[in-house]
Amino acid sequence: MEKPKVSPTTKIMATLFFTLLFISSAHSFYLPGVAPRNFQRRDPLNVKVNKLSSTKTQLPYDYYFLKYCKPKKILNSAENLGEVLRGDRIENSVYQFEMREDMPCKVACRVKLNAEATKNFREKIDDEYRVNLILDNLPVAVRRQRRDGSQSTTYDHGFRVGFKGNYQGSKEEKYFINNHLSFRVMYHKDPETDSARIVGFEVTPNSINHEYKEWDEKNPQLSTCNKDTKNLVQGTAVPQEVDKDKEVVFTYDVTFKESDIKWASRWDTYLLMNDDQIHWFSIINSLMIVLFLSGMVAMIMMRTLYRDIANYNQLETQDEAQEETGWKLVHGDVFRAPVNAGLLCVYIGTGVQIFGMTLVTMIFALLGFLSPSNRGGLMTAMVLLWVFMGLFAGYSSARLYKMFKGTEWKRNTLKTAFMFPGILFAIFFILNALIWGEQSSGAVPFGTMFALVFLWFGISVPLVFVGSYLGFKKPAIEDPVKTNKIPRQIPEQAWYMKPVFSILIGGILPFGAVFIELFFILTSIWLNQFYYIFGFLFIVFIILLITCAEITIVLCYFQLCSEDYNWWWRSYLTAGSSALYLFLYSIFYFFTKLEITKFVSGILYFGYMIIISYAFFVLTGTIGFYACFWFVRKIYSSVKID
């Protein structure tokens, strides 16, 4: 029996799929700290430190940028690509204790502040920086009461470096540092083995001006750091002021508490700020828009188009045909290649690349590979998927370019491989230079930058060329009707059918379908919160696809009925204009939800929002184009044309 033949395209797609599956599974399951870890009593626990972060500046800093206690040797934990791009810098610390062994107040170190250290501490307190610590892959949380006065407890990520205030009736505001940390570790006990898993990590920061008679480096004895420390913390302790030549003694204590929370649910604490009811409202809002558009499309397809096609096919004489108006009259021009056809092919190829990356990322997220516990996993997956989806970018761009009878396929392929990534990389490089100038840990190191360039030039570009080669080997897509040599004159259009107006109108509904979910996404990016409801996001993404497709089909039909056959670019821009509303919404969000005052931070925000809006434009534009492409081919292949 003869074996079935497998095309080269199928082989490459299968290889790509299994490679991505391997990378994702390896990345998800073999990261340190992701798998559950059982601790026996008195097992050593080491708290790790992460970046200092602030929603006011959006500029992360290394923990040891401030004059905190340092271990004898600072060790960097292995970080993936996503963590580096996010500005995470995970290192060891002096905070050490033993599992299930409460520890009274312990001295970490004594530090004398010089002018520079004082200045840095005060700046970070002014900018409301928070310290992020990690224990067994759990970020530290700070309890706080809800502002609405309810009894339920919410959590903040990380604790503040310090605070400003008046002390003992002083008119001048002074700076105080949180130098005493009261850790609270929750654990879930296994009754059979007596081992336990850590399911919670909380801290209560305090400012205490520690007192001592004589400093003993090996065994320091403080009158404010003993078994009665907590009583002092609750009200009688004098806060530690931040000033030049001041001595700051850093201390901490630890308590352990058994919890009914299971290891699989330990991240729920960090995800309480998301309200499922609002997400459901977002889904219902989006579905109403989809139902409205679906009704219009159904009416066009089933009533108007069916009647049009029936009437056109019943025409017997040429005189009758000439009396007809509408979309059939432009059949000789509707498949005429547009102006800048090569650029359109490049954008379509890039849109397919972004679509493939987004779809596969969401599927992996739904399967649990990219949960918040897998720190940096989402960013890493997006970068790797973008690189490998270059194959589909080259293929789709080449197929369209060949249909337009293009001849310079190498130039088209180079533009597909370099134009969109080049624009993004240029903006990213400028923003990175600004971040580097602020001495922030958010600046991407040279080694990581080299790795990104290698992924682009070493993997993405060759895959674009492979995809382009496979696309050009395929026969050209044939038009259902012939194109006239002389273009038909387009009649004067009504004001509401002008390109600018119809394009701007077309972007409102796709944006309206996603703007509520967009609020949560922006909050997770710019307010240091976790986004984890990928099920809702996937539903909204599907709704976005349907909305973009339907609004483009509706407006394209009206355009063709007005005897305007220049639909190629307009179909792309109609759905893509939703990116304009996204950027306008980001401006509204900046002034209403964020407290950014620094110029560099503002440039950083709008720079990244330009990148996001540009990618959204390419994605939605491609969806609208393909929907319109299918619609136009469908209706013109359904009529009899001599």
C-alpha positions as CSV (number, residue, x, y, z in Angstrom):
1,M,0.0,0.0,0.0
2,E,1.4,3.4,-1.0
3,K,2.1,5.8,1.9
4,P,0.2,9.1,1.8
5,K,2.4,12.1,0.8
6,V,2.9,14.8,3.4
7,S,3.5,18.3,2.1
8,P,6.5,20.3,3.3
9,T,4.2,23.0,4.8
10,T,2.5,20.3,6.9
11,K,5.8,19.0,8.1
12,I,7.0,22.5,9.1
13,M,3.7,23.3,10.9
14,A,3.8,20.0,12.8
15,T,7.5,20.5,13.8
16,L,6.7,24.1,14.9
17,F,3.7,23.0,17.0
18,F,5.7,20.3,18.8
19,T,8.6,22.6,19.4
20,L,6.4,25.2,20.9
21,L,4.7,22.6,23.0
22,F,8.1,21.3,24.3
23,I,9.3,24.9,25.0
24,S,6.1,25.8,26.8
25,S,5.9,22.6,28.9
26,A,9.6,22.8,29.8
27,H,9.4,26.4,30.7
28,S,6.3,25.8,32.8
29,F,7.2,22.7,34.7
30,Y,10.9,23.1,35.3
31,L,11.1,26.6,36.7
32,P,12.5,26.7,40.2
33,G,9.7,27.0,42.8
34,V,6.8,26.2,40.5
35,A,6.4,22.6,41.6
36,P,5.0,22.0,45.1
37,R,7.7,21.7,47.8
38,N,7.3,19.9,51.1
39,F,9.1,21.3,54.1
40,Q,9.9,19.5,57.3
41,R,10.0,21.2,60.7
42,R,13.1,23.3,61.1
43,D,14.0,23.2,57.4
44,P,15.8,26.5,56.5
45,L,13.7,29.1,54.7
46,N,15.4,31.9,52.7
47,V,13.5,35.0,51.7
48,K,14.5,36.4,48.3
49,V,14.3,40.0,47.3
50,N,12.9,41.3,44.1
51,K,12.6,44.8,42.6
52,L,11.4,48.0,44.1
53,S,8.3,49.1,42.2
54,S,6.1,52.2,42.1
55,T,2.9,52.9,40.2
56,K,3.8,56.6,40.3
57,T,7.1,56.3,38.3
58,Q,6.8,52.8,36.5
59,L,10.5,52.6,37.0
60,P,11.6,49.5,38.9
61,Y,14.9,49.5,40.8
62,D,17.1,46.7,42.2
63,Y,16.4,46.0,45.9
64,Y,20.0,46.9,46.8
65,F,19.8,50.2,45.1
66,L,18.8,51.4,48.6
67,K,21.1,50.9,51.5
68,Y,19.4,47.8,52.9
69,C,21.1,44.9,54.7
70,K,23.3,42.9,52.3
71,P,24.3,39.2,52.6
72,K,28.0,38.5,52.4
73,K,27.6,37.4,48.8
74,I,24.7,38.5,46.6
75,L,23.4,35.6,44.4
76,N,21.2,36.2,41.4
77,S,18.4,33.6,40.9
78,A,18.1,32.2,37.4
79,E,15.7,34.4,35.5
80,N,13.8,33.8,32.2
81,L,13.5,36.3,29.4
82,G,10.1,37.5,30.6
83,E,11.4,38.3,34.1
84,V,14.3,40.4,32.7
85,L,12.0,42.3,30.4
86,R,9.7,43.0,33.3
87,G,12.5,44.4,35.4
88,D,12.5,41.6,37.9
89,R,15.8,41.1,39.8
90,I,15.6,38.2,42.2
91,E,18.4,37.9,44.7
92,N,19.1,36.4,48.1
93,S,18.7,38.3,51.3
94,V,19.6,38.4,55.0
95,Y,16.1,37.3,56.1
96,Q,16.4,33.7,57.1
97,F,14.4,31.5,59.5
98,E,13.3,27.9,60.1
99,M,10.1,26.2,59.1
100,R,7.3,26.2,61.7
101,E,9.6,27.8,64.3
102,D,8.4,31.2,65.5
103,M,11.2,33.6,65.9
104,P,11.2,36.7,68.1
105,C,12.7,40.0,67.0
106,K,16.0,39.4,65.4
107,V,18.6,41.9,64.3
108,A,19.4,41.8,60.5
109,C,22.1,44.6,60.4
110,R,23.0,48.1,61.4
111,V,23.4,50.8,58.7
112,K,24.6,54.4,58.9
113,L,23.0,56.6,56.3
114,N,25.2,58.9,54.3
115,A,24.0,61.8,52.2
116,E,23.4,59.7,49.1
117,A,21.6,56.9,50.9
118,T,19.4,59.5,52.7
119,K,18.6,61.1,49.3
120,N,17.7,57.8,47.7
121,F,15.5,56.7,50.6
122,R,13.6,60.0,50.6
123,E,13.1,59.9,46.8
124,K,11.7,56.4,47.0
125,I,9.4,57.3,49.9
126,D,8.1,60.4,48.0
127,D,7.4,58.2,44.9
128,E,5.7,55.5,47.1
129,Y,8.0,52.7,46.2
130,R,7.2,49.2,47.5
131,V,9.5,46.4,48.4
132,N,8.8,43.0,46.8
133,L,10.0,39.9,48.7
134,I,9.5,36.2,47.7
135,L,9.3,33.1,49.8
136,D,8.8,29.7,48.0
137,N,7.8,31.6,44.9
138,L,5.1,33.5,46.7
139,P,5.3,37.3,46.7
140,V,4.8,39.0,50.0
141,A,1.4,40.6,50.7
142,V,0.3,43.3,53.1
143,R,-3.1,43.2,54.6
144,R,-5.3,46.2,54.5
145,Q,-9.0,47.0,55.2
146,R,-11.2,47.8,52.3
147,R,-12.0,51.5,51.8
148,D,-15.7,50.9,51.7
149,G,-15.7,49.9,55.4
150,S,-16.6,46.2,54.9
151,Q,-15.0,43.5,57.1
152,S,-13.4,41.7,54.2
153,T,-9.6,41.9,53.8
154,T,-7.7,42.8,50.7
155,Y,-4.0,42.7,50.0
156,D,-1.4,44.9,48.6
157,H,1.7,43.5,46.8
158,G,4.8,44.4,48.7
159,F,5.3,46.9,51.5
160,R,6.2,50.5,51.4
161,V,9.8,51.7,51.8
162,G,8.6,54.2,54.3
163,F,6.2,57.1,54.9
164,K,6.1,60.9,55.6
165,G,4.4,62.5,58.5
166,N,4.5,64.8,61.5
167,Y,5.8,63.4,64.8
168,Q,5.3,64.7,68.3
169,G,3.6,67.9,67.1
170,S,6.4,68.9,64.6
171,K,5.2,71.2,61.9
172,E,7.8,69.9,59.5
173,E,7.0,66.6,57.7
174,K,9.7,64.1,58.2
175,Y,10.7,60.9,56.5
176,F,10.5,57.5,58.3
177,I,11.7,54.1,57.1
178,N,10.0,50.8,57.6
179,N,12.9,49.0,59.2
180,H,11.1,46.3,61.2
181,L,9.3,43.5,59.3
182,S,6.9,41.1,61.0
183,F,6.6,38.1,58.8
184,R,3.6,35.8,58.9
185,V,3.9,32.4,57.1
186,M,0.8,30.2,56.6
187,Y,1.3,26.6,56.0
188,H,-0.9,23.6,55.1
189,K,0.1,20.5,57.0
190,D,0.0,16.9,55.8
191,P,-1.3,14.9,58.8
192,E,0.3,11.6,57.6
193,T,3.9,12.8,57.0
194,D,4.0,15.8,59.2
195,S,5.5,17.8,56.3
196,A,4.0,21.1,55.3
197,R,3.6,23.4,52.3
198,I,3.8,27.1,52.4
199,V,0.4,28.6,51.3
200,G,0.7,32.3,52.5
201,F,3.4,34.9,53.0
202,E,2.4,38.2,54.7
203,V,4.3,41.0,56.3
204,T,3.5,43.9,58.6
205,P,6.0,46.7,58.2
206,N,6.8,49.0,61.0
207,S,9.2,51.9,61.7
208,I,11.0,51.6,65.1
209,N,13.9,53.7,66.3
210,H,15.8,50.9,68.0
211,E,17.8,51.6,71.2
212,Y,20.8,49.8,72.6
213,K,23.4,50.5,75.3
214,E,26.4,49.1,73.5
215,W,26.6,47.5,70.1
216,D,27.8,43.9,69.9
217,E,28.4,42.9,66.3
218,K,28.1,39.2,67.0
219,N,25.2,39.3,69.5
220,P,23.5,42.7,69.4
221,Q,21.1,43.4,72.3
222,L,18.4,46.0,71.8
223,S,15.9,47.2,74.4
224,T,13.4,47.6,71.5
225,C,14.0,44.2,69.9
226,N,12.9,41.4,72.2
227,K,9.8,39.4,73.1
228,D,8.0,42.6,74.0
229,T,8.7,44.3,70.6
230,K,5.2,43.8,69.3
231,N,3.7,45.8,72.2
232,L,6.1,48.6,71.3
233,V,5.1,48.3,67.6
234,Q,1.4,48.7,68.4
235,G,1.8,52.2,69.8
236,T,4.7,53.1,72.0
237,A,7.6,52.7,69.5
238,V,9.3,55.8,68.2
239,P,9.5,55.7,64.4
240,Q,12.9,55.6,62.7
241,E,13.7,58.9,60.9
242,V,15.6,59.0,57.6
243,D,18.3,61.6,57.9
244,K,22.0,62.1,57.2
245,D,24.4,60.3,59.6
246,K,21.4,58.5,61.2
247,E,21.9,54.9,62.3
248,V,19.2,52.5,61.1
249,V,18.9,49.0,62.7
250,F,16.9,46.6,60.5
251,T,15.1,43.8,62.4
252,Y,12.4,41.2,61.8
253,D,10.3,38.6,63.5
254,V,8.5,35.5,62.2
255,T,5.3,33.7,63.2
256,F,3.8,30.6,61.6
257,K,0.1,29.7,61.3
258,E,-1.5,26.5,60.1
259,S,-4.0,27.1,57.3
260,D,-6.8,25.2,55.6
261,I,-5.8,26.7,52.3
262,K,-4.4,24.0,50.0
263,W,-1.3,24.5,47.9
264,A,-3.3,24.6,44.6
265,S,-5.3,27.6,46.0
266,R,-2.5,29.6,47.6
267,W,-2.5,32.2,44.9
268,D,-6.2,33.1,45.4
269,T,-5.1,35.7,48.0
270,Y,-3.3,37.7,45.4
271,L,-6.2,37.6,42.9
272,L,-9.0,38.9,45.1
273,M,-9.0,42.4,43.6
274,N,-10.6,41.1,40.4
275,D,-14.4,41.2,40.5
276,D,-15.9,38.4,38.3
277,Q,-19.3,40.3,38.1
278,I,-17.6,43.1,36.2
279,H,-16.0,40.6,33.8
280,W,-19.5,39.0,33.2
281,F,-20.9,42.5,32.6
282,S,-18.1,43.0,30.0
283,I,-19.0,39.7,28.3
284,I,-22.7,40.6,28.2
285,N,-21.9,44.1,26.9
286,S,-19.8,42.6,24.1
287,L,-22.3,39.9,23.3
288,M,-25.0,42.5,22.8
289,I,-22.8,44.3,20.2
290,V,-22.1,41.0,18.5
291,L,-25.8,40.1,18.3
292,F,-26.6,43.5,16.9
293,L,-24.0,43.2,14.2
294,S,-24.9,39.5,13.5
295,G,-28.5,40.6,12.9
296,M,-27.3,43.2,10.4
297,V,-25.0,40.8,8.6
298,A,-27.8,38.1,8.5
299,M,-30.2,40.6,7.1
300,I,-27.7,41.6,4.4
301,M,-26.7,38.1,3.6
302,M,-30.1,36.4,3.7
303,R,-32.4,39.1,2.4
304,T,-30.7,41.8,0.5
305,L,-27.9,39.7,-1.0
306,Y,-30.2,36.8,-1.8
307,R,-32.6,39.2,-3.6
308,D,-29.7,40.9,-5.4
309,I,-28.2,37.7,-6.6
310,A,-31.6,36.3,-7.7
311,N,-32.4,39.5,-9.6
312,Y,-28.9,39.7,-11.3
313,N,-29.1,36.1,-12.4
314,Q,-32.6,36.5,-13.9
315,L,-31.5,39.4,-16.2
316,E,-31.7,38.3,-19.8
317,T,-30.9,41.3,-21.9
318,Q,-27.9,43.6,-21.8
319,D,-30.2,46.7,-21.6
320,E,-31.6,45.3,-18.4
321,A,-28.1,44.8,-17.0
322,Q,-27.1,48.4,-17.8
323,E,-30.2,49.6,-15.9
324,E,-29.1,47.8,-12.8
325,T,-27.1,49.6,-10.2
326,G,-25.3,48.5,-7.1
327,W,-22.4,46.1,-6.3
328,K,-22.7,44.0,-9.5
329,L,-21.7,47.0,-11.7
330,V,-18.2,47.2,-10.2
331,H,-17.4,43.5,-10.9
332,G,-14.8,44.4,-13.4
333,D,-12.9,46.6,-10.9
334,V,-13.5,45.0,-7.5
335,F,-10.4,42.8,-7.7
336,R,-8.1,45.4,-9.2
337,A,-4.9,45.6,-7.2
338,P,-4.9,48.5,-4.7
339,V,-2.4,51.3,-4.4
340,N,0.6,50.2,-2.4
341,A,-0.4,46.6,-2.7
342,G,3.0,45.5,-1.5
343,L,2.7,47.4,1.8
344,L,-0.8,45.9,2.3
345,C,0.7,42.4,1.9
346,V,3.4,43.2,4.5
347,Y,0.8,44.4,7.0
348,I,-1.4,41.3,6.3
349,G,1.5,39.0,6.9
350,T,2.4,40.8,10.2
351,G,-1.2,40.7,11.3
352,V,-1.3,36.9,10.8
353,Q,1.9,36.6,12.8
354,I,0.4,38.6,15.7
355,F,-2.9,36.6,15.4
356,G,-1.0,33.3,15.6
357,M,1.0,34.5,18.6
358,T,-2.1,35.8,20.5
359,L,-4.2,32.7,19.8
360,V,-1.6,30.2,20.9
361,T,-0.6,32.3,23.9
362,M,-4.2,32.3,25.1
363,I,-4.6,28.6,24.5
364,F,-1.5,27.9,26.7
365,A,-2.8,30.3,29.3
366,L,-6.1,28.5,29.4
367,L,-4.3,25.2,29.9
368,G,-2.6,26.7,33.0
369,F,0.9,27.0,31.6
370,L,1.1,30.8,32.0
371,S,-0.4,31.2,35.5
372,P,0.8,34.2,37.7
373,S,3.0,31.7,39.7
374,N,5.0,31.1,36.5
375,R,6.7,34.5,36.8
376,G,7.7,36.0,33.5
377,G,6.1,33.0,31.6
378,L,3.6,35.1,29.7
379,M,6.1,37.5,28.4
380,T,8.6,34.7,27.4
381,A,5.8,32.7,25.6
382,M,4.8,35.8,23.6
383,V,8.3,36.6,22.5
384,L,9.0,33.0,21.5
385,L,5.7,32.5,19.7
386,W,6.2,35.8,17.9
387,V,9.5,34.5,16.6
388,F,8.2,31.2,15.4
389,M,5.0,32.6,13.8
390,G,7.3,34.4,11.3
391,L,6.7,31.3,9.1
392,F,3.0,32.1,8.8
393,A,3.8,35.8,8.2
394,G,6.0,35.1,5.2
395,Y,3.5,32.5,3.8
396,S,0.4,34.7,4.0
397,S,2.2,37.8,2.7
398,A,3.6,35.9,-0.3
399,R,0.3,34.3,-1.2
400,L,-1.4,37.7,-1.3
401,Y,1.5,39.3,-3.1
402,K,1.4,36.7,-5.8
403,M,-2.3,37.2,-6.2
404,F,-1.5,40.9,-6.9
405,K,1.0,39.7,-9.6
406,G,3.9,41.2,-7.7
407,T,7.4,40.4,-9.0
408,E,9.8,41.6,-6.3
409,W,9.1,38.8,-3.8
410,K,12.5,39.2,-2.0
411,R,11.9,42.8,-1.3
412,N,8.3,42.0,-0.1
413,T,9.7,39.3,2.2
414,L,12.4,41.6,3.7
415,K,9.7,44.2,4.4
416,T,7.6,41.6,6.1
417,A,10.5,40.4,8.2
418,F,11.8,43.9,9.2
419,M,9.2,46.6,9.0
420,F,7.0,46.0,12.0
421,P,9.7,44.5,14.3
422,G,12.0,47.3,13.2
423,I,9.5,50.0,14.3
424,L,8.9,48.2,17.6
425,F,12.6,47.7,18.3
426,A,13.4,51.4,17.5
427,I,10.8,52.6,20.0
428,F,11.8,50.0,22.5
429,F,15.5,51.0,22.2
430,I,14.7,54.7,22.8
431,L,12.6,53.8,25.9
432,N,15.3,51.5,27.1
433,A,17.9,54.2,26.8
434,L,15.6,56.5,28.9
435,I,15.2,53.8,31.6
436,W,18.9,53.2,31.6
437,G,19.5,56.9,32.1
438,E,17.4,56.7,35.3
439,Q,19.5,53.8,36.6
440,S,16.4,51.6,36.7
441,S,16.6,47.8,36.8
442,G,13.9,47.9,34.1
443,A,16.6,48.7,31.6
444,V,17.2,45.6,29.5
445,P,20.8,44.4,29.8
446,F,23.1,44.2,26.8
447,G,23.1,40.3,26.9
448,T,19.3,40.2,26.8
449,M,19.2,42.8,24.0
450,F,21.6,40.6,22.1
451,A,19.4,37.6,22.7
452,L,16.3,39.5,21.4
453,V,18.3,40.5,18.2
454,F,19.4,36.9,17.8
455,L,15.8,35.7,18.0
456,W,14.8,38.2,15.4
457,F,17.6,37.8,12.9
458,G,18.5,34.2,13.7
459,I,15.1,32.6,13.8
460,S,12.2,35.0,12.8
461,V,13.8,36.3,9.6
462,P,14.8,32.9,8.2
463,L,11.3,31.6,9.1
464,V,9.7,34.5,7.2
465,F,11.8,33.6,4.1
466,V,10.9,29.9,4.4
467,G,7.2,30.8,4.7
468,S,7.5,33.2,1.8
469,Y,9.2,30.5,-0.4
470,L,6.4,28.1,0.4
471,G,3.8,30.7,-0.4
472,F,5.2,31.6,-3.7
473,K,5.4,27.9,-4.7
474,K,1.6,27.7,-4.4
475,P,-0.5,28.6,-7.4
476,A,-1.8,32.2,-7.4
477,I,-5.3,32.7,-6.0
478,E,-7.7,33.2,-8.9
479,D,-10.3,35.9,-8.9
480,P,-13.9,34.8,-9.4
481,V,-14.5,37.5,-12.1
482,K,-12.2,39.2,-14.7
483,T,-10.8,42.6,-14.1
484,N,-11.3,45.3,-16.8
485,K,-8.3,47.0,-18.3
486,I,-9.7,50.5,-17.9
487,P,-10.8,51.4,-14.4
488,R,-14.4,52.5,-13.9
489,Q,-15.1,56.0,-12.6
490,I,-16.4,56.1,-9.1
491,P,-19.5,58.3,-8.7
492,E,-19.7,61.1,-6.1
493,Q,-20.2,59.5,-2.7
494,A,-22.6,60.7,0.1
495,W,-21.0,62.3,3.1
496,Y,-21.6,59.3,5.3
497,M,-19.8,57.0,2.7
498,K,-16.6,59.1,2.6
499,P,-13.6,57.0,3.5
500,V,-12.6,58.9,6.7
501,F,-16.1,58.9,8.2
502,S,-16.8,55.2,7.5
503,I,-13.4,54.2,8.7
504,L,-13.7,56.1,12.0
505,I,-17.3,54.7,12.5
506,G,-16.1,51.2,11.9
507,G,-13.6,51.2,14.8
508,I,-16.1,52.1,17.5
509,L,-17.9,48.8,17.9
510,P,-14.8,46.5,18.0
511,F,-13.4,48.9,20.7
512,G,-16.7,48.9,22.5
513,A,-16.7,45.1,22.7
514,V,-13.3,45.0,24.5
515,F,-12.9,48.3,26.4
516,I,-14.2,46.9,29.8
517,E,-11.7,44.1,29.7
518,L,-9.1,46.5,28.5
519,F,-9.4,48.4,31.8
520,F,-8.3,45.2,33.7
521,I,-5.5,44.6,31.3
522,L,-4.1,48.2,31.8
523,T,-4.6,47.9,35.5
524,S,-2.5,44.7,35.6
525,I,0.2,46.3,33.5
526,W,0.5,49.7,35.1
527,L,-0.8,49.2,38.7
528,N,1.2,46.0,39.5
529,Q,-1.7,43.7,39.7
530,F,-2.1,40.1,38.5
531,Y,-4.2,39.3,35.5
532,Y,-5.3,35.7,35.5
533,I,-8.9,35.4,34.1
534,F,-7.7,34.1,30.8
535,G,-11.1,32.4,30.2
536,F,-12.9,35.7,30.1
537,L,-10.1,37.2,28.0
538,F,-10.4,34.3,25.4
539,I,-14.2,34.9,25.1
540,V,-13.6,38.6,24.6
541,F,-10.9,37.8,22.0
542,I,-13.4,35.7,20.1
543,I,-16.0,38.4,20.3
544,L,-13.4,40.9,19.0
545,L,-12.8,38.7,16.0
546,I,-16.5,38.4,15.2
547,T,-17.1,42.1,15.7
548,C,-14.2,43.2,13.5
549,A,-15.3,40.7,10.8
550,E,-19.0,41.7,10.9
551,I,-18.6,45.5,11.0
552,T,-16.2,45.3,8.1
553,I,-18.5,43.2,6.0
554,V,-21.5,45.5,6.7
555,L,-19.6,48.7,5.7
556,C,-17.9,46.9,2.7
557,Y,-21.4,46.0,1.4
558,F,-22.6,49.5,1.7
559,Q,-19.4,50.7,-0.1
560,L,-19.9,48.3,-3.0
561,C,-23.5,49.3,-3.3
562,S,-22.4,52.9,-3.7
563,E,-20.2,51.6,-6.7
564,D,-17.0,52.3,-4.8
565,Y,-14.7,49.4,-5.5
566,N,-11.6,50.6,-3.5
567,W,-12.3,48.2,-0.6
568,W,-8.8,46.6,0.0
569,W,-7.3,49.3,2.2
570,R,-10.6,50.5,3.5
571,S,-11.5,47.1,4.9
572,Y,-8.1,47.0,6.7
573,L,-8.5,50.5,8.1
574,T,-12.1,50.1,9.1
575,A,-11.4,47.4,11.7
576,G,-7.9,48.7,12.4
577,S,-9.2,52.2,13.4
578,S,-10.3,50.6,16.7
579,A,-6.6,51.0,17.7
580,L,-7.1,54.8,17.6
581,Y,-9.9,54.5,20.2
582,L,-7.6,52.2,22.3
583,F,-4.9,54.9,22.3
584,L,-7.4,57.6,23.2
585,Y,-8.7,55.5,26.0
586,S,-5.1,55.0,27.2
587,I,-4.8,58.8,27.4
588,F,-8.0,59.0,29.5
589,Y,-6.7,56.2,31.7
590,F,-3.4,58.0,32.2
591,F,-5.1,61.2,33.5
592,T,-7.9,59.5,35.6
593,K,-6.3,56.4,37.1
594,L,-2.5,56.9,37.2
595,E,-0.5,59.4,39.3
596,I,2.5,59.6,37.1
597,T,4.3,63.0,37.4
598,K,7.8,62.3,36.1
599,F,8.5,63.2,32.5
600,V,10.4,60.0,31.8
601,S,7.6,57.9,33.3
602,G,5.1,59.6,31.1
603,I,7.2,59.0,28.0
604,L,7.6,55.4,29.1
605,Y,3.8,55.0,29.4
606,F,2.9,56.5,26.1
607,G,5.8,54.8,24.3
608,Y,4.5,51.4,25.4
609,M,0.9,52.3,24.7
610,I,1.9,53.3,21.1
611,I,3.5,49.9,20.7
612,I,0.4,48.1,22.1
613,S,-2.0,50.3,19.9
614,Y,0.1,49.7,16.8
615,A,0.0,45.9,17.3
616,F,-3.7,46.1,18.0
617,F,-4.2,48.1,14.7
618,V,-2.3,45.4,12.7
619,L,-4.2,42.6,14.3
620,T,-7.7,44.0,14.0
621,G,-7.0,45.4,10.5
622,T,-5.9,41.9,9.3
623,I,-9.1,40.3,10.8
624,G,-11.3,42.9,9.0
625,F,-9.4,42.4,5.7
626,Y,-9.7,38.7,5.6
627,A,-13.4,38.8,6.5
628,C,-14.1,41.3,3.7
629,F,-11.9,39.3,1.3
630,W,-14.0,36.2,1.9
631,F,-17.2,38.2,1.6
632,V,-16.3,39.9,-1.7
633,R,-15.1,36.6,-3.3
634,K,-18.3,34.9,-2.1
635,I,-20.8,37.4,-3.5
636,Y,-19.1,37.8,-6.9
637,S,-18.7,34.1,-7.4
638,S,-22.5,33.7,-6.8
639,V,-23.6,35.8,-9.8
640,K,-23.6,35.0,-13.5
641,I,-21.3,37.5,-15.3
642,D,-20.8,37.3,-19.1
